[in-house]
Amino acid sequence: MAHKAGFVNIVGNPNVGKSTIMNAMVGEKISIITKKMQTTRHRIKGIVSGDDFQIVYSDTPGILKPSYKLQESMMRFVDTALVDADVILFVTDVVEKSDKNPEYIEKVRKSNMPVMVLINKIDISNQEEVERLFDYWSGVFPGADIFPISAQEKFNIEPIFDRILELLPEGPAFFPKDELTDRNERFFMQEIVREKILLHYQKEIPYSVEVEVEEFKEEERIIRIRTVIHVSRDSQKGIIIGHQGKMIKRVGIEARKDTEEFFEKKIFLELYVKVAKDWREKDGSLKQFGYDKF
């Protein structure tokens, strides 16, 4: 049998479950997951390989209308996902308004790529509503494969994989067969810390924060990591630290536990907070934090 390989790019509005689907398809936690919008900022690849295939999944930020330069960069990640896809997984759910962001839906329609529509979260809906949405999206994307699923419950995931394999072009693998992702250890450390910030801080704080690993030293029995939490304004520094350092201590403890599980090794984690004034609007800061890599 000929070898198949290709890029399967996951797109859709915020909070429809793209990252949960990515992790379910890859079988590992590659993307962080919270209920907050803009949890995913980068384009993250997860690689699934077999003897005669390689699927390179891409998780992308949720579609939005940019308000600052960081969000413009995030949307460029989304746009490039339409250019280099072999298959597009367009994710919607049973909660969002079907006509949200019609301009982007039109971009997907005009991409001339095979589209699979995943209607997520059917576990919180009913059969009548799911059938209505099935008919609606069949009309929006004529000829597309429509899959009602529950990514959280891993329901109806296997047929998606089978159909992807049918649609992939023949060709050699793009990455070594033992690789799980194109991202390095520092990136996942940063994402684990940022996930905890998204979970424990409110309002604008999680969206004003960027995490940077300054030092990552792997020794025989321990990994020593020094991480900086950058905030946009002086007033945010105190909020991140919290009274008597309790908030940042909580973030550190939870991040260290997750990191030890992820790397299967003891972790010594140092967290610092610095002010990078208005970093979301500065080209130099965005480049430093990796938002120029599309």
Secondary structure, DSSP 4 states (H G I P E B T S, - for coil): ---EEEEEEEEESTTSSHHHHHHHHHTS--S---SSTT---S-EEEEEEETTEEEEEEE-PPP---SSHHHHHHHHHHHHHHHS-SEEEEEEESSS-TTSSHHHHHHHHTT-S-EEEEEE-GGGS-HHHHHHHHHHHHHHSTT-EEEE-BTTTTBT-HHHHHHHHHHSPB---SS-TT--BS--HHHHHHHHHHHHHHHH--TTGGGG-EEEEEEEEE-SSEEEEEEEEEESSHHHHHHHH-GGGHHHHHHHHHHHHHHHHHHTSEEEEEEEEEE-TTGGG-HHHHHHTTTT--
